[in-house]
């Protein structure tokens, strides 16, 4: 089957714009005036847990399929229970991009303080090797301290509406231009020893949702932009706003390189591992939907 590379339009925020523009783009580039986008680009969400990352990619415009070694009854998209490191390469090749969030416990500050980092698997390196072999655009997400290459840091202060700090690292084989990192505000606390105890509100101020947390589950859900997870799941999650932003960057990259199913093995056999930049994007960009 011959792959047809079709375009839709993204505006400054990465949202899909009108149909007439992508018809024009296909007419100019391919002479195709009867082009109908039949599916969204597909992303494989590895180590998906309850779907915080997947929800962001879905908002960005991807069709999401999650894989996790454990059952994930609250995962809101198509799900396959499996060991991510033993997936069939042909199954992986059926996607247009990959996101992976390997276990973070071994890299966490808590494990370092407790001296028990060896109690958990360290999977970043084998996961990276698998993603590079795939030849697909990829993202690896993990905590501060994880051995990611040329990673950018995302923080809740970068995204209007979020009320968590939740620093996370993102490595990718395409460029990610992060928003400005704003000053951290005081975080709501249950700790009477802290000077701002009793002066904050869990429904208005930033909160912490890890471990025992310092707010109710309802407030944590609202602060993270997640309404379907239980306490244990939200403790392990990232805000969907992070991967909605990453997904928009990924769609822009796919547009620039003209990447569709027929071109997957071109230019992505090794990670470009581009460095961080501070400049933003301010132009309408055409992003391809492969069929």
C-alpha positions in Angstrom: 0.0 0.0 0.0 1.3 3.4 -0.9 1.4 5.9 2.0 -0.2 9.3 1.4 1.3 12.1 3.5 -1.5 14.5 4.3 -1.4 17.9 6.0 -3.5 19.6 8.6 -2.8 23.1 10.0 -1.5 23.9 13.5 -1.9 27.4 14.8 0.4 29.1 17.4 -0.9 26.9 20.2 -0.7 23.7 18.2 -4.5 23.4 17.7 -5.9 22.1 14.5 -7.2 24.8 12.2 -9.5 24.7 9.1 -9.8 21.9 6.5 -9.3 24.3 3.6 -5.6 24.9 4.4 -4.6 21.3 4.5 -6.5 20.7 1.2 -4.4 23.6 -0.3 -1.2 22.1 1.1 -1.8 18.7 -0.4 -2.8 20.3 -3.7 0.4 22.3 -3.8 2.7 19.5 -2.7 1.0 16.4 -4.1 -1.6 17.5 -6.6 -4.1 15.9 -4.3 -7.4 17.9 -4.2 -9.5 15.0 -2.9 -7.4 14.3 0.2 -9.2 13.0 3.3 -7.3 12.5 6.5 -8.4 9.1 7.7 -6.5 8.8 10.9 -4.5 10.8 13.4 -0.8 10.1 13.9 -0.3 7.3 16.4 1.9 7.4 19.4 2.9 4.4 21.6 2.8 5.2 25.3 5.2 2.9 27.0 5.2 2.4 30.8 1.9 4.2 30.6 0.5 3.7 34.1 -2.9 5.4 34.4 -2.4 7.7 31.4 -1.3 11.2 32.5 1.2 11.3 29.5 -1.2 9.7 27.1 -4.0 12.2 27.9 -1.7 15.1 26.9 -0.7 13.5 23.6 -4.4 12.9 22.9 -5.1 16.5 23.5 -2.3 17.4 21.1 -3.9 15.4 18.3 -2.5 11.9 18.6 -4.2 8.5 18.7 -2.7 6.9 21.8 -2.1 3.3 22.7 -0.7 2.4 26.1 1.5 -0.5 27.2 2.3 -1.4 30.8 3.5 -4.6 32.5 0.8 -4.2 35.1 -3.0 -3.9 34.5 -4.2 -0.4 34.2 -8.0 -0.4 34.6 -8.2 3.4 34.7 -6.1 4.0 31.5 -8.4 6.1 29.3 -7.2 4.9 25.9 -6.4 1.6 24.0 -4.3 -0.5 26.3 -2.0 -3.6 26.0 -0.6 -5.4 29.0 3.0 -6.4 28.1 6.6 -5.9 29.0 7.7 -2.8 27.0 11.2 -4.1 26.4 10.0 -7.3 24.7 7.5 -5.8 22.3 7.5 -7.1 18.7 9.4 -4.6 16.5 6.7 -4.9 13.9 4.1 -3.7 16.5 6.4 -0.8 17.4 6.8 0.1 13.7 3.1 0.5 13.3 3.3 3.8 15.2 4.5 7.2 14.2 6.2 8.1 17.4 7.0 6.7 20.9 6.8 8.1 24.4 8.4 6.2 27.3 8.3 6.8 31.0 10.4 4.0 32.5 10.3 3.5 36.3 11.7 6.5 38.1 12.2 5.2 41.7 15.9 4.3 41.3 16.7 7.8 40.1 14.7 9.7 42.7 16.0 11.9 45.5 14.2 9.6 48.0 16.1 6.5 46.9 19.4 8.4 47.0 18.7 9.6 50.6 17.7 6.1 51.7 20.6 4.5 49.9 18.3 1.9 48.2 18.4 2.9 44.6 19.4 -0.6 43.6 16.0 -1.9 44.8 14.4 -0.8 41.5 15.3 -1.4 37.9 17.3 1.2 36.0 15.8 1.1 32.5 16.6 4.4 30.8 19.5 3.0 28.9 17.9 -0.1 27.5 14.7 1.8 26.7 16.8 4.4 24.8 18.5 1.7 22.8 15.2 0.2 21.8 13.8 3.6 20.8 16.8 4.5 18.7 16.6 1.1 16.9 13.0 1.9 16.0 14.0 4.8 13.9 10.9 6.7 15.1 10.7 10.1 16.8 10.8 9.4 20.6 10.5 11.0 24.0 11.8 9.6 27.3 10.4 11.2 30.5 11.8 10.8 34.0 12.6 12.6 37.2 15.5 15.0 38.1 18.6 12.9 38.5 17.7 10.3 35.8 20.5 9.8 33.1 18.7 11.5 30.2 20.6 13.1 27.4 20.3 16.9 26.7 17.0 16.8 28.5 14.7 19.8 29.0 12.9 20.4 32.3 9.2 21.1 32.4 7.6 22.6 35.5 4.0 23.4 36.4 4.8 27.1 36.6 5.2 27.0 32.8 1.6 26.1 32.1 -1.4 28.4 33.1 -3.9 26.4 35.1 -1.5 24.0 36.7 -0.9 24.2 40.4 2.0 21.7 40.9 5.7 22.2 40.5 6.3 18.6 39.4 9.7 19.0 37.7 10.2 16.3 35.0 13.0 15.7 32.4 12.3 15.1 28.8 14.8 13.6 26.3 13.9 13.6 22.7 15.5 13.0 19.2 13.8 16.2 18.0 14.0 19.8 19.4 11.8 20.8 22.3 11.7 24.5 23.1 10.4 24.8 26.7 8.3 27.8 27.9 9.9 30.2 30.4 10.5 28.7 33.9 8.8 31.0 36.4 9.6 31.6 40.0 8.3 28.9 42.3 5.4 30.0 44.6 4.8 28.8 48.2 3.2 25.3 48.2 0.2 24.5 50.3 1.3 22.5 53.4 -0.1 20.4 56.3 3.2 20.9 58.1 2.8 23.2 61.1 6.5 23.7 61.3 6.5 25.7 58.0 6.2 29.5 58.2 3.3 29.7 55.7 1.2 27.0 57.4 -2.4 28.1 57.5 -1.8 30.9 55.0 -2.5 28.9 51.8 -5.5 27.2 50.3 -5.4 23.8 48.5 -8.0 25.0 46.0 -6.1 28.2 45.0 -2.4 27.7 45.7 0.2 25.2 44.4 0.1 21.8 46.0 2.3 18.7 46.3 0.8 15.4 45.3 3.7 12.9 45.7 3.9 10.5 48.6 1.7 11.4 51.5 1.0 14.7 49.8 -0.2 17.9 51.4 -3.7 18.2 50.0 -6.9 16.1 49.4 -7.2 13.9 46.4 -9.9 16.2 44.9 -7.6 19.2 45.1 -4.7 17.2 43.6 -6.9 16.2 40.7 -7.9 19.8 40.0 -4.3 21.0 40.4 -2.9 18.4 38.0 -5.7 18.6 35.4 -6.6 14.9 36.0 -10.0 13.7 37.0 -9.9 9.9 36.7 -7.0 8.7 38.8 -6.9 7.4 42.4 -4.3 8.6 45.0 -1.6 6.1 44.1 -2.0 6.7 40.4 -1.9 10.5 40.6 1.3 10.3 42.8 3.1 8.6 39.9 1.6 10.7 37.1 2.7 13.8 35.2 0.3 16.6 34.3 -1.2 16.0 30.8 -0.3 19.6 30.0 3.3 18.6 29.8 2.8 16.0 27.0 0.2 18.2 25.3 3.0 20.7 24.9 5.5 18.0 23.9 3.0 16.6 21.4 2.7 20.0 19.8 6.5 20.2 19.4 6.5 16.7 18.0 3.9 17.6 15.4 5.9 20.6 14.3 9.0 18.5 14.0 7.1 15.9 11.9 6.0 18.8 9.7 9.5 20.2 9.2 11.0 16.8 8.2 8.0 15.6 6.2 7.9 12.4 8.3 5.2 9.8 7.4 5.1 6.0 7.5 7.0 5.8 4.2 9.8 7.9 5.5 10.3 6.4 9.0 13.7 5.0 8.3 15.1 8.3 7.0 17.2 10.6 9.3 16.2 9.1 12.6 18.4 6.1 13.0 20.5 8.0 15.6 19.1 10.6 18.1 19.9 14.2 17.2 19.7 15.0 20.9 19.4 18.7 20.2 20.2 21.1 23.0 17.7 23.4 24.8 16.7 26.8 23.3 14.7 29.6 24.8 13.1 31.0 21.6 9.4 30.3 20.9 7.5 29.4 17.8 5.1 32.0 16.4 4.0 30.8 13.0 1.3 28.6 11.6 2.8 25.3 10.7 1.5 22.4 8.6 1.7 19.0 10.3 1.3 15.7 8.4 -1.3 13.0 9.1 0.0 9.8 7.5 -2.5 7.3 6.1 
